[in-house]
Amino acid sequence: MAFHSLSICLVLMGLLLNVASGKDFSIIGYSPEDLLSPERLAGLYDTWMQEHGKTYNDLDEKQQRFEIFSDNIKYINRKNMKNDETYWLGLNAFADLTHKEFKARYLGYKMHSSRRALLENQKHSSFRYENMKDLPDSVDWRDRGAVSYVKDQGSCGSCWAFSTIAAVEGINKIVTGDLKVLSEQELVDCDTYRNQGCNGGLMDYAFQFIIKNGGVDTENDYPYSAVQNTCDSNRLNAHVVTIDDFEDVPANNENALKKAVANQPVSVAIEASGRSFQFYQGGVFSGACGTNLDHGVTAVGYGTSNGLDYWTVKNSWGPSWGEKGYIRMQRNSQNATGICGIAMQPSYPIKHGANPPNPGPSPPTPVKPPMVCDNAYSCPASTTCCCLFYMGQQCFIWGCCPLESATCCDDHYHCCPSDFPVCSVKKGTCLQNTQDLFGVDMLKRSPAQVNWEFAMEKLGPKSGSYGGIYKQ
């Protein structure tokens, strides 16, 4: 592929002055020599594509992604050239994504204002570790076998489920001595009362779900698919690991969080939308970030490196991100909230005793047929057909709401779960009734599948397009 040399040269202009710093770039996926010529930069791009299994639809898309890649490596190099940073950035699988695309795909912690108010009313007042003293200088639950392998949420905003499951896996190992790898997919599919699958959720709500359900299944029996599917009732009833309760760590108190993490892995929420977070490769992260919590992760330890205190945090972006899937984040920062808000809303599950007898593999679940909207359109099984465009009394374009028996909102764009059937379009929330002060975020509809033969009959023989999709 021939790249536009002008765009490459513009990238190089911002890099050439920094090349001679003498830093070792081998651990972050590129070297200064890769940035000295258009050919080397294009070669780096091709190598990166092969390493991460990247393919594109056509040459135009490959060129567009190269432009984004070039801008990202410019940012990465500029940050790495600073001598006062305690961390470094690298080329990872996200290097061809704009920062906006990255945030949309991989962040999913949802703290809507109405949810926050409701959660405040449900807070546990107790904190079982409050009187702990003489805490160890460092803790790493990986060394004690209480942390499973690093998982990958994919392009699904299910970080809340991964944070929850990691904390439950940890306390189950501590109490029973057995590390069981548990199912995030069960939470994504089945915990839909207030959490919203790939559209985000909260760890406390997920703990409540596991308690009410009587346990959670294993990952092997209910594997992850990175999309929200219909809840598998057979696997929902496979109660392999149970928890008895959960508690919230006192907010904005890093010492309280330290007490909790000294005893078990803890679910925490952070702001991970900073650009440096996207490309974090190693070191103790002390970069700029705020307290707009948008990502659920798990604190699995703490320690000190070169005089800088840190939290060891397990992420869910796969082992190629960060330090083999982990990030060390500065501890004992100057802010009460902790860096990136890590001390704002920590919580952990409580488990008192053994699990019930293992039920064994679940029987296969019957495959449901797709939902037929009309002769021209259909939606996947266990979704709801919602009209996107009316002409008179007839629906001409259908969309799909990702839940069964959903309410289709009047804006022809959103929908609401059946247990929150009232659409508040202005607020962007779904309510249980018109007097409800709290709610959940609205869901977006996706395009329905088109049967072109019948769709073109609707339009008539003179029409060449339908719903913005052109028939070739």
C-alpha positions in Angstrom: 0.0 0.0 0.0 1.2 3.5 -0.8 0.9 5.9 2.0 0.6 9.6 1.6 4.1 10.9 2.3 2.9 14.3 3.4 0.9 12.9 6.3 3.9 10.8 7.4 6.2 13.8 7.2 4.0 15.8 9.4 4.2 13.1 12.1 7.9 12.9 11.7 8.4 16.6 12.2 7.1 16.3 15.8 9.4 13.4 16.5 12.8 14.0 15.1 13.9 16.3 17.8 13.2 13.7 20.5 14.9 10.7 18.9 18.3 11.3 20.5 17.3 11.0 24.1 19.0 7.5 24.4 16.0 5.8 26.0 15.4 2.0 25.6 12.3 1.7 23.5 12.5 -2.1 23.1 9.9 -2.7 25.8 7.3 -0.4 24.3 6.9 -1.7 20.8 9.0 0.7 18.7 12.5 2.4 18.5 13.5 5.9 17.5 14.8 4.6 14.2 11.2 3.6 13.3 10.2 7.2 13.3 13.0 8.6 11.1 11.6 7.8 7.7 8.2 7.2 6.0 9.3 3.8 5.0 10.3 2.8 8.6 7.0 4.2 10.0 5.0 2.3 7.4 6.9 -0.8 8.2 6.3 -0.4 11.9 2.6 -0.1 11.1 2.6 -3.3 9.1 4.5 -5.1 11.8 2.0 -3.8 14.4 -0.9 -5.0 12.3 0.5 -8.5 12.1 1.3 -8.7 15.8 -2.2 -7.7 16.8 -4.0 -9.5 14.0 -5.4 -6.4 12.4 -7.2 -6.5 9.1 -9.3 -3.8 7.3 -12.0 -3.8 4.8 -10.1 -1.9 2.1 -7.1 0.3 1.4 -9.0 3.4 2.3 -9.7 2.1 5.8 -6.1 0.9 6.2 -4.9 4.4 5.3 -7.4 6.0 7.7 -6.2 3.8 10.5 -2.6 4.5 9.6 -3.3 8.2 10.1 -4.7 7.5 13.6 -1.8 5.2 14.4 0.6 7.9 13.4 -1.1 10.5 15.6 -1.1 8.0 18.5 2.6 7.1 18.2 3.4 10.8 18.1 1.6 11.2 21.5 3.2 8.1 22.9 6.7 9.2 21.9 6.2 12.7 23.3 5.1 11.4 26.7 7.9 8.8 26.8 10.5 11.5 26.2 9.6 13.3 29.5 12.2 12.4 32.1 10.0 13.1 35.1 7.3 10.5 34.4 7.0 7.4 36.6 5.4 5.4 33.9 5.7 4.8 30.2 3.4 4.2 27.2 3.6 1.7 24.4 2.1 0.5 21.2 -0.7 -1.9 22.1 -3.9 -3.2 20.4 -5.6 0.2 20.7 -3.1 2.1 18.6 -5.4 2.4 15.6 -8.3 3.8 17.6 -9.0 7.4 18.2 -9.4 8.3 21.8 -13.1 8.8 21.3 -13.5 5.3 19.8 -11.5 3.8 22.6 -13.7 5.3 25.3 -16.9 4.2 23.5 -15.8 0.6 23.2 -14.0 -0.2 26.4 -15.4 1.8 29.2 -18.6 0.7 30.9 -18.9 1.7 34.5 -22.3 3.5 34.7 -23.0 5.8 37.7 -26.1 7.7 36.6 -27.1 10.4 39.0 -30.3 8.7 39.8 -28.4 5.4 40.4 -26.0 7.2 42.7 -28.8 8.5 44.9 -30.4 5.1 45.0 -27.2 3.4 45.9 -26.5 5.9 48.7 -29.8 4.7 50.3 -28.6 1.1 50.1 -25.1 1.6 51.5 -23.9 -0.7 54.2 -22.9 1.2 57.3 -20.5 -1.4 58.5 -16.8 -1.9 57.5 -15.5 -5.1 58.9 -11.8 -4.1 58.5 -12.1 -0.7 60.2 -10.1 -1.7 63.3 -7.3 -3.4 61.6 -3.8 -2.3 62.5 -0.2 -3.3 61.7 -1.0 -3.8 58.0 1.7 -5.4 55.9 3.9 -3.1 53.8 2.9 -4.9 50.6 0.3 -7.4 49.5 -0.2 -9.3 46.2 -3.1 -11.7 46.0 -1.6 -13.1 42.8 1.1 -14.6 44.8 -1.5 -16.3 47.1 -3.4 -17.8 44.2 -6.5 -15.7 44.6 -6.4 -14.1 41.2 -7.3 -15.9 37.9 -5.8 -15.2 34.6 -6.2 -11.7 32.9 -9.4 -11.7 30.8 -10.5 -9.6 27.8 -13.9 -7.9 27.8 -13.5 -7.1 24.1 -15.6 -4.2 22.5 -18.3 -4.6 25.2 -18.8 -2.2 28.1 -18.8 -5.1 30.6 -15.9 -4.0 32.8 -18.3 -4.0 35.8 -18.9 -7.7 35.4 -15.1 -8.5 35.2 -14.5 -6.4 38.3 -17.3 -8.1 40.2 -16.2 -11.6 39.2 -12.5 -11.0 40.0 -13.5 -9.9 43.6 -15.8 -13.0 44.0 -13.1 -15.3 42.6 -10.7 -13.9 45.2 -12.9 -14.2 48.3 -13.9 -17.7 47.2 -10.3 -18.8 47.1 -9.5 -17.2 50.4 -12.5 -18.9 52.2 -12.5 -22.3 50.5 -8.9 -22.6 49.3 -10.2 -23.3 45.7 -9.7 -20.8 42.9 -12.7 -21.2 40.5 -12.8 -19.2 37.3 -16.3 -17.7 37.2 -18.6 -16.4 34.5 -18.8 -12.7 33.5 -21.2 -13.7 30.7 -23.9 -14.7 33.3 -23.8 -11.2 34.7 -23.9 -9.6 31.2 -26.9 -11.8 30.1 -28.9 -12.2 33.3 -28.2 -9.3 35.6 -30.5 -6.9 33.7 -32.6 -5.4 36.5 -30.4 -2.4 36.8 -27.2 -3.3 35.1 -27.2 -3.1 31.3 -24.8 -5.7 29.9 -22.5 -4.3 27.3 -23.9 -0.8 28.0 -22.4 -0.7 31.4 -23.3 -1.4 35.1 -22.2 -1.2 38.7 -20.4 -3.8 40.8 -22.6 -3.4 43.8 -25.7 -4.2 41.8 -23.8 -7.3 40.5 -23.0 -8.4 44.0 -26.7 -8.1 44.8 -27.6 -10.2 41.8 -25.3 -13.0 42.8 -26.6 -13.0 46.3 -30.3 -13.0 45.2 -29.6 -15.7 42.5 -28.0 -18.0 45.0 -24.6 -18.1 43.3 -22.8 -17.8 39.9 -21.7 -20.3 37.3 -18.2 -21.1 36.1 -16.6 -19.5 33.0 -16.2 -23.0 31.5 -19.9 -23.7 31.7 -21.1 -20.2 30.8 -18.3 -18.8 28.5 -17.8 -15.2 27.6 -18.9 -13.9 24.2 -18.4 -10.1 24.4 -22.1 -9.5 23.5 -25.3 -9.5 25.5 -27.3 -12.6 24.8 -30.5 -14.1 26.2 -30.1 -15.2 29.8 -29.4 -19.0 29.8 -31.8 -20.3 32.5 -30.0 -23.6 32.9 -26.7 -21.9 33.6 -28.3 -19.2 35.7 -29.4 -22.0 38.1 -25.9 -23.5 38.2 -24.9 -22.1 41.6 -21.2 -23.1 41.7 -19.9 -20.2 43.9 -21.9 -18.2 46.4 -21.4 -15.0 48.4 -23.4 -14.0 51.5 -23.2 -10.2 51.4 -21.1 -7.2 50.3 -19.8 -4.0 51.9 -18.7 -0.6 50.6 -15.3 0.6 51.8 -15.6 4.1 53.4 -15.4 6.5 50.5 -12.4 8.8 49.8 -10.2 7.0 52.3 -7.1 5.3 50.9 -6.1 3.9 54.3 -9.5 2.2 54.5 -9.0 0.8 51.0 -5.6 -0.4 52.1 -7.2 -2.3 55.0 -9.7 -3.9 52.6 -7.1 -4.9 50.0 -4.9 -6.3 52.7 -7.6 -8.9 53.3 -9.1 -9.6 49.9 -9.3 -8.3 46.2 -11.6 -5.3 46.1 -13.7 -4.0 43.2 -12.9 -0.3 42.5 -14.1 2.2 40.0 -11.7 4.6 38.3 -11.6 7.2 35.5 -9.8 5.5 32.7 -10.7 7.8 29.9 -7.4 9.6 29.8 -5.3 9.2 26.7 -2.3 8.0 28.6 -4.4 5.2 30.2 -5.2 3.9 26.7 -1.5 3.3 26.0 -0.1 2.5 29.5 2.7 0.0 29.2 4.4 0.0 32.6 5.6 1.8 35.7 3.6 3.5 38.4 0.9 5.5 36.7 0.7 9.0 38.1 -0.7 10.7 35.0 -3.4 13.3 34.8 -7.0 11.9 35.4 -10.1 13.0 37.1 -12.9 11.5 39.1 -15.6 10.9 36.4 -15.7 7.2 37.1 -16.1 5.2 33.9 -14.3 1.9 34.3 -14.6 -1.0 36.8 -11.4 -2.8 37.8 -10.1 -4.8 40.7 -7.4 -3.9 43.3 -5.5 -7.1 44.0 -2.6 -5.7 46.0 -0.4 -2.7 46.9 3.3 -2.0 47.4 6.1 0.6 47.0 8.6 1.0 44.1 11.5 3.4 44.2 9.8 5.3 47.1 6.5 5.6 45.2 3.5 3.8 46.8 1.1 2.1 44.3 -2.0 -0.1 44.0 -1.8 -3.2 41.9 -4.9 -3.2 39.7 -6.2 -6.0 37.5 -7.8 -4.8 34.2 -9.9 -6.6 31.7 -8.3 -5.5 28.4 -6.3 -8.7 27.9 -2.7 -9.5 28.8 -1.1 -7.4 26.0 -2.2 -4.2 27.7 -0.1 -2.7 30.5 2.0 -4.9 32.7 0.6 -8.2 31.4 -2.9 -6.9 31.9 -2.2 -5.1 35.2 -1.5 -1.5 36.0 0.3 -0.1 39.1 -1.5 3.2 40.1 -0.1 5.7 42.5 -1.2 5.3 46.1 -1.3 7.9 48.8 -1.9 10.7 46.3 -2.7 14.2 47.5 -6.4 13.8 46.7 -8.8 12.2 49.1 -10.4 10.4 46.2 -7.1 8.7 45.3 -5.7 8.8 41.8 -8.4 8.6 39.1 -11.0 8.3 41.9 -9.9 4.8 43.0 -10.9 5.4 46.6 -14.4 6.9 45.8 -16.5 3.7 45.5 -14.7 0.5 46.4 -16.6 -2.5 47.5 -16.0 -6.2 48.2 -18.1 -9.4 48.6 -18.4 -11.3 51.9 -18.4 -15.1 52.1 -18.8 -17.1 55.2 -18.5 -20.8 54.2 -18.4 -23.6 51.7 -20.1 -23.6 48.3 -23.1 -25.9 47.5 -22.3 -29.2 45.7 -21.1 -28.7 42.2 -24.0 -29.2 39.9 -21.8 -30.3 36.9 -22.2 -29.1 33.3 -25.5 -27.5 32.4 -27.7 -29.1 29.7 -27.7 -27.3 26.3 -30.2 -24.5 26.0 -32.7 -24.7 23.1 -31.9 -22.2 20.3 -34.7 -19.6 20.0 -35.8 -18.5 16.5 -35.3 -14.8 15.5 -37.9 -12.2 16.2 -39.9 -11.4 13.0 -40.8 -7.7 12.7 -42.5 -8.1 9.3 -41.8 -9.8 6.0 -38.9 -7.4 5.3 -37.2 -7.2 8.7 -36.2 -9.5 11.6 -34.3 -9.1 14.9 -32.2 -11.6 16.8 -33.8 -14.0 19.3 -34.8 -12.5 22.7 -34.9 -8.9 21.4 -37.8 -6.5 20.7 -38.7 -5.1 17.3 -39.0 -1.3 17.5 -40.0 0.9 14.6 -37.4 3.5 13.5 -39.4 5.1 10.7 -43.2 5.4 10.1 -45.0 6.4 7.0 -48.6 6.9 8.0 -49.6 4.0 10.1 -47.0 1.6 8.5 -43.5 1.0 9.8 -41.0 1.2 7.0 -37.8 0.7 8.9 -37.3 -1.5 11.9 -34.7 -1.6 14.7 -33.9 -4.0 17.5 -33.9 -3.4 21.2 -31.5 -5.8 22.9 -34.0 -7.0 25.5 -37.2 -9.1 25.4 -40.6 -7.3 25.9 -38.9 -3.9 25.9 -40.8 -0.6 25.6 -40.1 1.3 22.4 -39.6 5.0 23.1 -41.3 7.7 21.1 -38.1 9.1 19.8 -37.7 6.1 17.6 -34.1 5.7 18.7 -34.2 4.4 22.3 -36.0 1.7 24.3 -36.5 0.6 27.9 -36.5 -2.7 29.8 -39.8 -4.2 30.7 -39.3 -3.6 34.4 -38.6 0.1 33.7 -41.2 0.7 31.0 -41.6 4.4 31.2 -39.5 6.4 28.7 -38.2 9.7 30.0 -36.7 10.9 26.7 -35.6 14.3 28.0 -33.6 12.8 30.9 -32.4 9.8 28.9 -33.7 7.4 31.5 -36.2 4.6 31.9 -38.5 4.7 34.9 -40.6 2.1 36.8 -43.5 4.5 36.8 -44.3 8.2 36.3 -43.6 9.0 39.9 -40.3 7.2 40.0 -37.4 9.4 40.9 -34.7 6.9 40.0 -34.2 5.0 36.8 -31.7 3.3 34.4 -30.1 4.6 31.3 -32.0 4.2 28.1 -30.9 1.5 25.6 -30.1 2.2 21.9 -31.7 0.3 19.1 -29.6 -1.4 16.5 -30.6 -1.9 12.8 -32.8 -5.0 12.1 -31.8 -7.6 9.5 -33.2 -6.9 6.1 -34.9 -9.3 3.7 -34.2 -7.4 0.5 -36.8 -9.1 -1.6 -39.7 -8.0 0.6 -38.0 -4.7 1.5 -37.9 -3.6 -2.1 -41.5 -4.5 -2.6 -42.4 -2.1 0.2 -40.5 0.7 -1.5 -41.7 0.0 -5.0 -39.7 -0.6 -8.2 -38.5 3.0 -8.5 -36.7 3.2 -5.2 -32.9 2.5 -5.1 -32.2 2.7 -1.4 -33.9 1.7 1.9 -33.2 3.1 5.3 -29.8 4.4 4.2 -28.7 1.0 3.0 -28.2 0.8 -0.7 -29.0 -2.4 -2.6 -26.2 -3.3 -5.0 
